[in-house]
Amino acid sequence: MWRRAPRADDGPVTEIIAGPQLSLLEILALLGAVVLAVARWLPAAAREPAAVAAGSVFALCAVVLGVTGLRWQLLPVLAGGVLALPFAVAPLVRRRSGRPARRARWWVALPGTALCVVLTATGPAAAWAFPVPGFPEPTGRFAVGTRVVQWTDPDRPETATPEPEDRRTVVVQLWYPARESPEGTPGARYLGRTEQEARTVADALANYSGLPGFLIDGATRARSHAVVDAPVVGEGGRFPVVLFSPGLGGVRTQNTAWAEELASHGYVVAALDHPYDSAAVVLADGRTIGTENASTGDDDEDDRRAAETTRIRAADLSFVLTRLERLDRGEGDAALAGRLDTARAAVTGHSLGGGAALQAARQDRRFVAVINLDGYPRDPERLPFPQPVLALTQAVGPQTDERYIPRLTEVLKLSSATSYRLTVPGAAHLTFMDAPLYLPPVPALVGSLGRTGSPRVVAETTLAFLDATLRQKPGDLAGELSAHGDLTVHRPGGSG
């Protein structure tokens, strides 16, 4: 079952229950508000005990939630309960004070009841539309560990700043096969190492997307399945490595579900934050670097900037592979020494990161395979390259850049290895990242594959490709891929 496993540090207040996406306290507050709203319509014998019990439960839950942390999705529930409370309790107070109880006439009470019920129902609807992400349980045989490192390239100046001494720095998150952690060990926080970093990144992502920050507040509360700094598993030998570059404005954690799935199957995934490009990069010294990428409204200038950003990202990917080679030799952190098979390295990316992955592979032959998740190729040099490519794309629609598929096809034909383009039915551009886990399931936004289907199709197709290209696993790769959509195979010397 694909759900969020309870974590020990969540506690009973914030543990999210699968389905309604509400905690136990939130559900009790919701039920209390509903009973208060309809108490006037209950039989006389049940009216008083129901109102007293519901009012007590509602008030207690509201106070506890206010102290422990109230989600914005519950505000309509509280509003509905607060509006209904005086009308449900007033007749009881009058009766107990010896005065005759009065009830509003039905034609007056009915609109009020309807308003309270509608307000209350808005809460679970909002929690369903903008949930705390429920990360899929990894299906591989390994538990998953994660750690964050920061590396500076002494040979490359940081071109985004005027300081001549600045050198290019990247933040990298690693997911790797790990030993089983003790039961109850909390999983890694999503979006950041700390709550503050997670909120900084979430606010930056919302601002970059033009959304109010509170809408994706659920992402800051989420925890994944990987355990921070868990010991590397003792078995499994040396693990192939997979580097990942996020989309324009994206962040290193944006494909956490995918990274954890790969790591559980014996891969080490290294995802990059690209400073001055990612929405927010929090450095080890606490500084936060925001993005400097913004549309100018001039298509030619935007294309030029995208090509330059892609070039820098491609260099970042090559630099990180070099650092992983050094890590494998025991330089720096020794935890992964001797466990990284950098001779079997794939480079991957989403959107602009997919274009960067293609460019990195064509410039750096240490990469032996490429995965492009719906990314436009930006490399100005149309030169042959030896690596096989898997390109996952959404269906072409009216909003698709008419240059995209012809340009992608041209690049795939330049590979001297068999390459694949898989058009996934029902996919949108955000299908290929974690967005379907915490954004409303609107097909135009995140596709129509659903919150479980989106991560599953990306994981299954990319794992099949990586197993075939990095591990030389025998089998019918084309057959496995074609089960998930419309497959075009580009064979060397063929037309595809």
Order of alpha helices (4+ residues) and beta strands (2+ residues): alpha-alpha-alpha-alpha-alpha-beta-beta-alpha-alpha-beta-beta-alpha-beta-beta-beta-alpha-beta-alpha-beta-beta-alpha-beta-alpha-alpha-alpha-beta
